[in-house]
Amino acid sequence: MEKGTLGYINSYKKKYGLYSLILAVLIVGLAIGIYLIFHTVKHVAILVPVILSLPFAKLLTLWIIVAKFHSLGEEDGKRIQTQLSERSNCIVLFDMALSSYEAISFASCLVIDQGNIYLLWGGSNDKKYDAGKQREYVQGIVEKTGYDYAVYTVRSVDELLNCVNEAPIAEEDLSVKCDRLRQRMLDVCV
């Protein structure tokens, strides 16, 4: 699965969890094998499992970062896509784990529509990093692109759909701006 698709976070967790598990078993197996062969761990061969612990730590860190987040339910995802598919200049992204210096915040759905961005708040790995801070962070990303889009945070699928559908449809073609912003959001996503 690729970033921005429904189910990406759940797939990401499974993939990196499996990689971490395989690497952990390999490291432990190599260390035990070296001990059984040489009757000590003070042999130069112990460097192999020690060096393998570095990629293991990286994979485990990637898994821990997103472990508490869950993808939006399939019914809700299809409902969002169905109700917003007819809108022009509307881009829907799912499972956006947005990384910043303070925390990783999660938007289970992000909609770029008519000069606005709507974030379906999904939590953060820092209790002090709330929906308002996520909105400020994304607003900063938008401002760096040179666009004047407004960012809104909502807490439910119904609220998201109401906010997006209430926004008037722009007469001008905003597809280039929306695509650039979509790419920027994917770049800051885990």
Secondary structure, 3 states (H helix, E strand, C coil): CCCECCCHHHHHHHHHHHHHHHHHHHHHHHHHHHHHHHCCCCCHHHHHHHHHHHHHHHHHHHHHHHCCCCCCCHHHHHHHHHHHCCCCCEEEEEEEEEECCCCEEEEEEEEEECCEEEEEEEEECCCCCCHHHHHHHHHHHHHHCCCCCEEEEECCHHHHHHHHHHCCCCCCCCHHHHHHHHHHHHHCEC
